[in-house]
Amino acid sequence: MKTNQSAFCILVITFIIQFIGCSNIYEPEDSYLYEDRTPAWSPDGNWIAYYHFNEPEIKGYPTGLYIIDIKGKNRQLIKEGNLYGPDWSPDGEKIAFSDSQGIYIINKDGTNLTRLTEGHSPKSPSWSPDGNRIAYATWDRSFAVLCLMNLNTKEEKYIATRAFFCDPDWSPDGTKIIYATGDIFISDTTGNNVKMVYKLPYELLGNNAPITDPNFSLDGQWITFSLHHYPLRSTYKNIKILFM
């Protein structure tokens, strides 16, 4: 279950904005020129997991998966390496993430690393609200697919094809999954009852304008997503909101 709806991006320096009366910006200690990506709120709202990258490596701050508190302090390295798309378990004790070879789960203190999948460039793990399943995207031969894994049995189930840009997210009640394949679809957890809820505008077809990052609101009535548009060497990334 993604919890990063309110933290859309962290660029160059990690900023946390706290809305209490006025906005206070907290800047993490030891600020350098680097890139931080894919922030994810912990369920209790006290921590953010994120992927940090720098080139060349900064001494004491290697590329890897980190958590940091909401004031930008107490930064902790969870695991070193190119590790993407962190997502917290509903109880806040574990973090799922991916690299180029698999999907993994690790305790929030960096212990007990468990590999769930192998190969096929899996990405975008997303915990179910009950904590028993993870949705993710991967490749099966020449097709991109959306998969569900039962964490108790390790059984994998294909839900949809052509879903590599899917960035799946669960409805709050755990009965539906939203994903993007160029358009946005909602499916139940069996892969049946598929419904298109947003179609890419005709004028953007063939213009390299992928839709990414669909997310349910906490009440399940709204969806946010990103629409990337690349006309004439310029880059635009628009956040859209869709009422269900």
Residue, then its C-alpha position, 0 to 999 in steps of 0.5 A: m500500500k503506497t503511502n507517498q501521496s503527499a510526498f510527490c518528489i524529493l529533488v537534490i535535497t530532501f525537504i519535508i514540509q510540515f503544514i501546521g499554521c505555516s510551512n516549516i521546511y526541514e533540511p537534512e543534515d549534510s546537504y550535498l548535490y545529489e538526487d533523492r527519489t521515490p519517497a514513501w511515508s511510513p504508516d505512522g507518519n514519522w519516517i520517510a523511506y527513499y532512494h539516494f543516488n550520488e555520482p561520484e560516491i560521497k563519503g559517509y553517504p553512499t548510494g542506497l535505501y535510507i529512512i529519515d525522520i520528518k524533520g530531516k534528521n536521524r538519517q539511517l542507511i537501510k541497504e547500500g546499492n541501487l534500490y528503487g521504489p520503497d514501500w512500507s508494510p502496513d505495520g511499519e516494520k518492513i520495507a519492500f523495494s526492488d533492484s534490477q534483479g528482484i523484489y526484496i523485503i527488509n526490516k526497517d532497521g536493515t536486518n532480515l533481507t528476504r528476496l521474493t522474486e528473481g530476474h525479469s527487471p521487477k519494479s514498483p512493489s506495493w503492499s496490500p492493506d492487509g500486509n499479506r500480498i505485494a503487487y509489482a510489475t515485471w517482464d514475462r518473455s517479451f510482455a510486461v505484466l502486473c503480478l501479485m505475490n502471496l507472502n505466506t505461500k510465495e505464490e505468484k499470479y499474473i493480473a494484467t499484461r502490458a503493465f510495465f509502467c504500472d506503478p500499482d496501488w491498492s484500494p484502501d479496502g484491498t479489493k482493487i488494484i489500479y495500474a497504468t499501461g498508457d491508460i489507467f485501469i482498475s482490476d479486482t485481485t483476480g485480474n477480472n472485472v477490468k475497467m478503464v478509468y482514464k484514457l490518454p488524450y488523443e492529441l498525446l498519442g504517439n508523443n511519448a507521454p506515459i502515465t505513471d504513479p496512479n494512487f488511490s486517495l485514503d477514502g478510495q474516491w479519488i485517484t492521482f496520477s502523473l502525465h508526462h509530456y515531452p513536446l519540442r525538447s521540453t519536459y512537463k510532468n503534470i499531476k492529475i486528479l480523477f474522481m471515481 
